[in-house]
Amino acid sequence: MSQTQAILGYLQRGRTIDPQVALRLFGSFRLAARIKELKEVGYRISKEMVQARNGQRFARYRLAA
């Protein structure tokens, strides 16, 4: 199974994903690229920018309804 397919399955279970989760669970260093691939084949995915406790910002993705 490809990283993109694994990430899609994860999102289809109603979960959100961010770069740390993608790296830990799927070994994906390039979550934004995998999300772009899913969008290109028609999946509607929303992005929320989140600020971590240390002040860094990162994207959190979910399948749009």
N, C-alpha and C positions, 0 to 999 in steps of 0.2 A: 504494500500500500504506500502511495506517495505521501509526502508531508501535506500536500494540498488536500488530498482526500481525507487524511486523518484529521486535519483542522476542520474541514467541512463537517465531518461526522460529529466532532466535538461541539461545534456551533449548533448543529441540528438537534442536539440534546438539550437546547435551551440555555447553554452556558455562554459566558463571555470569555474572551481570550485577549491577553496582552503579551508583549514580547517575552516577559519572564516565564509565563506559563508555556508559551510556544517552545521556548528553548528547553525548559525542564521536561515537558511531556513528549515533544516531537523532535527535538534536536534542531529546530528551525531558528537560525540566526536572522532570517529575513522575513519576518511575519508580514510586513507591508507588501512585499512582493507576492506572497502566497494569497493575501487578500485580494490584490489586484487581479491575479489569475482567476479567482472565483467570480469577481465582478465582471470580468471580460466574458465569461460564459453565462452570465445572466443572474447570478445570485445578488440579491439586495442585502447589502451589509452596511450597518451604520457604525460610525466611529464617534467615540466620546473621548475627549482629552481629559486626563486625570493628573492631578498633582500628588506626587508621593510625599511622604513626611519629610524627606530630605530636600524638597523643593523642585526636584526634577519632574518634568512633565512627560507623559507617555500616552499612547493611544490604546484604548480598549475597544474591541470590536464585538458586535453581536449581529445575528441575522435579523434583518428588518421584517416586521410583520406584514 
